[in-house]
Amino acid sequence: MKCLGYSDKGPFREDNEDSFGFRQVGSTLFAAIADGLGGEACGDIASRMAVESALDNLESTWEPRLSGDDMKNYLSRIFNNVNGKILRDCIDHRERIGMCTTLTLAIASGSGLYIAHIGDTRAYLVTDDGIRRLTEDHNLAAQYVKEGLLSEDEAKRHPSRNQLAKVVGINSYLTPDVFEYKISEGDTLVMCTDGFYAYLTNDDIATVKDIADERGLRALVEKAIANGSHDNSTVLAAKII
């Protein structure tokens, strides 16, 4: 399994509130991506803490035989452990009160791919048959799409996409979306933030399948920026080999 990523704060933001990371233990890959909420306190700290804490938890507690409801419960515990860590950090550092983040996790193990997700960071799977989106956005724009008020393309840049319905870093029990998919050799998992996917087509994103190094990912991020992205832009790709 080959994994690489690239992130750019973009031409207009002072800080990069996106974070990503991945770890491989044997034949199992753990990957995470997060986008700290712009305009909130310390979004960069929240996203970095979420990614590092989630990967630490996965690496130390992973049980490859989990499935079904056991997997959903396991990944919910991971999210709530991360949520608790962020809340406790806010108690210790009062200036960080209000920091929160999106979080999308992926576990690729054998022929199984598990996705756990809160927010509007996304996961896609690129195969020989094309590109498939694996997550649903937790924002108002996505709700408008369900109601037929916006198209998918319109929702990508509609102002309501910034109104998130679910985040990590709130004083509440979290229930992430959890999905299970089948993967095969040659497939590529793509995880990205809205500053990336909102300014690229699905065909653009699918080209990640043929990218061999960080320079290729950087070129795609630069294309998103050239297309008008004013946000931080981040992409992570994992190829099943």
VENGIKA-V155159 format. One record per residue. RES is the residue in three letters. SS is DSSP state (H for helix, E for strand, C for the rest). NEAR is the number of other C-alpha atoms within 12 Angstrom. Layout:
RES & SS & NEAR
RES & SS & NEAR
This chain:
MET & C & 30
LYS & E & 30
CYS & E & 34
LEU & E & 34
GLY & E & 38
TYR & E & 34
SER & E & 38
ASP & E & 35
LYS & C & 30
GLY & C & 28
PRO & C & 20
PHE & C & 16
ARG & C & 20
GLU & C & 15
ASP & C & 25
ASN & C & 33
GLU & C & 41
ASP & E & 48
SER & E & 44
PHE & E & 46
GLY & E & 38
PHE & E & 34
ARG & E & 30
GLN & E & 25
VAL & E & 22
GLY & C & 14
SER & C & 18
THR & E & 28
LEU & E & 37
PHE & E & 41
ALA & E & 49
ALA & E & 55
ILE & E & 50
ALA & E & 55
ASP & E & 52
GLY & E & 43
LEU & C & 38
GLY & C & 32
GLY & C & 20
GLU & C & 21
ALA & C & 24
CYS & C & 31
GLY & H & 35
ASP & H & 32
ILE & H & 36
ALA & H & 46
SER & H & 43
ARG & H & 32
MET & H & 43
ALA & H & 47
VAL & H & 42
GLU & H & 31
SER & H & 34
ALA & H & 47
LEU & H & 36
ASP & H & 25
ASN & H & 29
LEU & H & 36
GLU & H & 23
SER & H & 14
THR & H & 17
TRP & C & 28
GLU & C & 18
PRO & C & 24
ARG & C & 12
LEU & C & 19
SER & C & 21
GLY & H & 16
ASP & H & 13
ASP & H & 16
MET & H & 28
LYS & H & 24
ASN & H & 20
TYR & H & 29
LEU & H & 40
SER & H & 30
ARG & H & 25
ILE & H & 40
PHE & H & 44
ASN & H & 31
ASN & H & 29
VAL & H & 41
ASN & H & 38
GLY & H & 27
LYS & H & 31
ILE & H & 39
LEU & H & 29
ARG & H & 22
ASP & H & 24
CYS & H & 26
ILE & H & 17
ASP & H & 12
HIS & C & 16
ARG & H & 15
GLU & H & 15
ARG & H & 22
ILE & C & 23
GLY & C & 29
MET & C & 39
CYS & C & 43
THR & E & 46
THR & C & 51
LEU & E & 55
THR & E & 53
LEU & E & 51
ALA & E & 47
ILE & E & 43
ALA & E & 42
SER & E & 31
GLY & C & 21
SER & C & 22
GLY & E & 28
LEU & E & 34
TYR & E & 38
ILE & E & 43
ALA & E & 45
HIS & E & 42
ILE & E & 42
GLY & C & 42
ASP & C & 45
THR & C & 51
ARG & E & 43
ALA & E & 49
TYR & E & 39
LEU & E & 41
VAL & E & 33
THR & E & 26
ASP & C & 17
ASP & C & 13
GLY & E & 19
ILE & E & 24
ARG & E & 25
ARG & E & 27
LEU & C & 31
THR & C & 32
GLU & C & 32
ASP & C & 40
HIS & C & 32
ASN & E & 29
LEU & H & 27
ALA & H & 30
ALA & H & 32
GLN & H & 23
TYR & H & 24
VAL & H & 23
LYS & H & 17
GLU & C & 13
GLY & C & 13
LEU & C & 17
LEU & C & 21
SER & C & 17
GLU & H & 25
ASP & H & 20
GLU & H & 19
ALA & H & 31
LYS & H & 33
ARG & H & 28
HIS & C & 23
PRO & H & 17
SER & H & 23
ARG & H & 29
ASN & H & 31
GLN & C & 23
LEU & E & 28
ALA & C & 24
LYS & C & 31
VAL & C & 43
VAL & E & 46
GLY & C & 43
ILE & C & 28
ASN & C & 22
SER & C & 15
TYR & C & 20
LEU & C & 31
THR & C & 24
PRO & C & 35
ASP & E & 31
VAL & E & 34
PHE & E & 29
GLU & E & 28
TYR & E & 28
LYS & E & 22
ILE & C & 28
SER & C & 23
GLU & C & 22
GLY & C & 21
ASP & C & 34
THR & E & 40
LEU & E & 50
VAL & E & 50
MET & E & 53
CYS & E & 51
THR & C & 49
ASP & H & 41
GLY & H & 45
PHE & H & 47
TYR & H & 42
ALA & C & 38
TYR & C & 33
LEU & C & 31
THR & C & 19
ASN & H & 24
ASP & H & 17
ASP & H & 27
ILE & H & 42
ALA & H & 31
THR & H & 28
VAL & H & 42
LYS & H & 35
ASP & H & 23
ILE & C & 26
ALA & C & 19
ASP & C & 21
GLU & H & 23
ARG & H & 16
GLY & H & 24
LEU & H & 36
ARG & H & 28
ALA & H & 26
LEU & H & 39
VAL & H & 41
GLU & H & 30
LYS & H & 25
ALA & H & 35
ILE & H & 30
ALA & H & 19
ASN & C & 22
GLY & C & 22
SER & C & 30
HIS & C & 26
ASP & C & 38
ASN & C & 41
SER & E & 48
THR & E & 47
VAL & E & 46
LEU & E & 49
ALA & E & 47
ALA & E & 45
LYS & E & 31
ILE & C & 29
ILE & C & 19
